[in-house]
Amino acid sequence: MNCGKTTALIQVAYNYEEQGMKVLILKPAIDSKGADTVVSRIGASRKVDIIANRTMDIATEVRTHNSDGKIRCVLIDEAQFLTAEQIDQILDLTITDKIPVMAYGLRSDFQTLAFPGTKRLFEVAHSVEELKTICRCGKKALFNARKVDKQFVFEGSQVAIDGEHSVEYESLCASCYAQEKAKAVAIE
């Protein structure tokens, strides 16, 4: 969270297109922020080509969009929300169609557990690059802590989107995460 993943994706798309190359941008349907766009926290946005639900065969969908054979790169935002099967479809796409795929996403959820999509990405990725952000104390942030109505929570479903309660996340180092978790446990 807050390390510039979406901003980096938009910049990569721009760089490809500046060289006259076609890119395809995909995001999971569960990411409802921005509707049919990817939106960075600094305000940059970009329309997506594919919004993938959990049952979509991504390789087939990309191949349909690539009927002219001109796509040079697939960029995926919020890749942690894809299924393990969809990650395997993306792997097949890179091997069979030789289309590079850059997937941007989170390593772990607010409970420090890997998302299924992320876990599979780490298992099959050709390379992994970490985009860093900092904690409020100045150390490297490692974890995404969830706040519901401004209070840190450490239990609940893996995915929470704003609904009847205000849901937000804060990037924390291991020490600050542990301190907030200890405070939350003490309150219970």
C-alpha positions as CSV (number, residue, x, y, z in Angstrom):
1,M,0.0,0.0,0.0
2,N,1.1,3.5,-0.8
3,C,4.3,2.5,-2.6
4,G,3.2,3.7,-6.1
5,K,2.2,0.4,-7.8
6,T,-0.5,1.9,-9.9
7,T,1.5,5.0,-10.7
8,A,4.3,2.7,-11.9
9,L,1.9,0.7,-14.0
10,I,0.5,3.9,-15.7
11,Q,4.1,5.1,-16.3
12,V,5.1,1.7,-17.9
13,A,2.0,1.9,-20.1
14,Y,3.0,5.4,-21.2
15,N,6.6,4.3,-21.9
16,Y,5.4,1.5,-24.2
17,E,3.0,3.7,-26.0
18,E,5.5,6.4,-26.4
19,Q,7.5,3.9,-28.4
20,G,4.5,3.0,-30.5
21,M,3.7,-0.2,-28.8
22,K,0.3,-1.4,-27.7
23,V,-0.4,-2.4,-24.1
24,L,-3.4,-4.1,-22.5
25,I,-4.4,-3.1,-18.9
26,L,-6.3,-5.5,-16.7
27,K,-7.7,-5.2,-13.2
28,P,-9.8,-7.6,-11.1
29,A,-13.5,-6.8,-10.8
30,I,-13.3,-6.8,-7.0
31,D,-11.2,-3.6,-7.2
32,S,-14.3,-1.3,-7.5
33,K,-12.2,1.9,-7.0
34,G,-12.3,3.9,-10.2
35,A,-14.9,1.7,-11.9
36,D,-13.3,1.0,-15.3
37,T,-10.0,2.8,-14.5
38,V,-6.9,2.2,-12.4
39,V,-6.5,5.2,-10.1
40,S,-3.3,6.0,-8.2
41,R,-3.4,7.9,-4.9
42,I,-1.5,10.8,-6.5
43,G,-4.4,11.3,-8.9
44,A,-3.2,9.6,-12.1
45,S,-5.7,7.4,-13.8
46,R,-6.0,5.2,-16.8
47,K,-8.9,3.3,-18.4
48,V,-8.5,-0.5,-18.3
49,D,-9.1,-2.8,-21.2
50,I,-10.3,-5.8,-19.2
51,I,-12.0,-6.1,-15.8
52,A,-11.6,-9.7,-14.8
53,N,-14.1,-11.5,-12.6
54,R,-12.9,-14.6,-10.7
55,T,-14.1,-17.1,-13.3
56,M,-12.7,-15.3,-16.3
57,D,-10.0,-17.2,-18.3
58,I,-7.6,-14.3,-18.6
59,A,-5.4,-15.9,-21.3
60,T,-8.4,-16.4,-23.6
61,E,-9.6,-12.9,-22.9
62,V,-6.2,-11.4,-23.7
63,R,-5.9,-13.5,-26.9
64,T,-9.3,-12.2,-28.0
65,H,-8.1,-8.6,-27.5
66,N,-4.9,-9.4,-29.3
67,S,-6.4,-10.7,-32.5
68,D,-4.2,-8.4,-34.5
69,G,-1.1,-9.6,-32.7
70,K,0.0,-6.1,-31.7
71,I,-0.1,-6.2,-27.9
72,R,3.5,-5.9,-26.6
73,C,2.8,-6.0,-22.8
74,V,0.0,-6.9,-20.4
75,L,-0.2,-4.8,-17.3
76,I,-2.2,-6.0,-14.3
77,D,-3.2,-3.9,-11.3
78,E,-4.2,-5.4,-7.9
79,A,-2.9,-8.8,-9.0
80,Q,-3.3,-10.2,-5.5
81,F,-7.1,-10.4,-6.2
82,L,-6.7,-12.9,-9.0
83,T,-7.1,-16.6,-8.4
84,A,-4.2,-19.0,-8.5
85,E,-5.7,-20.5,-11.6
86,Q,-5.7,-17.1,-13.3
87,I,-2.0,-16.6,-12.4
88,D,-1.4,-20.0,-14.2
89,Q,-3.3,-18.7,-17.2
90,I,-1.1,-15.6,-17.2
91,L,2.0,-17.8,-17.1
92,D,0.7,-19.8,-20.1
93,L,0.2,-16.5,-21.9
94,T,3.8,-15.4,-21.3
95,I,5.1,-18.8,-22.4
96,T,2.9,-19.7,-25.3
97,D,2.2,-16.2,-26.8
98,K,5.5,-14.6,-25.6
99,I,3.7,-11.5,-24.3
100,P,5.4,-10.0,-21.2
101,V,3.1,-9.5,-18.3
102,M,3.8,-7.1,-15.4
103,A,1.6,-7.8,-12.4
104,Y,1.4,-5.2,-9.6
105,G,0.0,-6.2,-6.3
106,L,0.3,-6.7,-2.6
107,R,2.4,-9.4,-0.9
108,S,0.1,-9.9,2.1
109,D,-3.2,-8.9,3.6
110,F,-3.9,-7.0,6.8
111,Q,-3.3,-10.1,8.8
112,T,0.1,-10.6,7.2
113,L,-1.1,-13.6,5.2
114,A,-0.5,-14.0,1.4
115,F,-3.3,-13.6,-0.9
116,P,-3.9,-16.7,-3.1
117,G,-3.0,-14.8,-6.3
118,T,0.1,-13.4,-4.7
119,K,1.3,-16.7,-3.4
120,R,1.0,-18.2,-6.9
121,L,2.7,-15.2,-8.4
122,F,5.7,-15.7,-6.1
123,E,5.9,-19.3,-7.1
124,V,5.9,-18.8,-10.9
125,A,7.2,-15.2,-11.5
126,H,10.2,-14.8,-13.7
127,S,11.3,-12.0,-11.5
128,V,10.0,-10.0,-8.5
129,E,10.7,-6.4,-7.8
130,E,9.7,-4.7,-4.6
131,L,8.3,-1.2,-4.5
132,K,9.1,0.3,-1.1
133,T,7.2,2.7,1.1
134,I,7.8,3.9,4.6
135,C,6.0,3.6,7.9
136,R,4.9,6.6,9.9
137,C,8.0,6.1,12.0
138,G,10.3,6.3,9.0
139,K,11.3,2.6,8.8
140,K,10.5,0.5,5.7
141,A,6.8,-0.5,5.8
142,L,6.2,-4.2,5.5
143,F,2.5,-4.7,6.4
144,N,-0.9,-3.2,5.5
145,A,-2.9,-2.6,8.6
146,R,-6.6,-2.2,8.3
147,K,-8.6,0.5,10.0
148,V,-12.4,0.3,10.2
149,D,-14.0,3.6,11.3
150,K,-10.4,4.8,12.2
151,Q,-9.7,1.8,14.5
152,F,-7.1,-0.8,13.7
153,V,-8.6,-4.3,13.3
154,F,-6.8,-7.6,12.9
155,E,-9.6,-10.0,12.2
156,G,-12.2,-10.3,9.4
157,S,-12.4,-11.2,5.8
158,Q,-9.3,-11.0,3.7
159,V,-10.9,-8.3,1.4
160,A,-12.8,-5.3,2.7
161,I,-14.1,-2.5,0.6
162,D,-15.8,0.7,1.9
163,G,-19.4,-0.1,2.6
164,E,-21.4,0.7,5.7
165,H,-18.1,1.4,7.6
166,S,-15.1,3.5,6.5
167,V,-12.3,1.1,5.6
168,E,-8.8,2.3,5.1
169,Y,-5.3,0.9,5.3
170,E,-2.0,2.1,6.7
171,S,1.4,0.8,5.7
172,L,3.4,0.0,8.8
173,C,6.8,-1.5,9.7
174,A,6.9,-4.7,11.7
175,S,7.3,-2.9,15.0
176,C,4.5,-0.4,14.5
177,Y,2.2,-3.2,13.3
178,A,3.0,-5.3,16.4
179,Q,2.4,-2.3,18.6
180,E,-1.0,-1.6,17.0
181,K,-2.0,-5.2,17.2
182,A,-1.1,-5.4,20.9
183,K,-3.2,-2.3,21.6
184,A,-6.1,-3.8,19.8
185,V,-5.8,-7.1,21.7
186,A,-5.6,-5.1,25.0
187,I,-8.8,-3.3,24.2
188,E,-10.7,-6.5,23.5
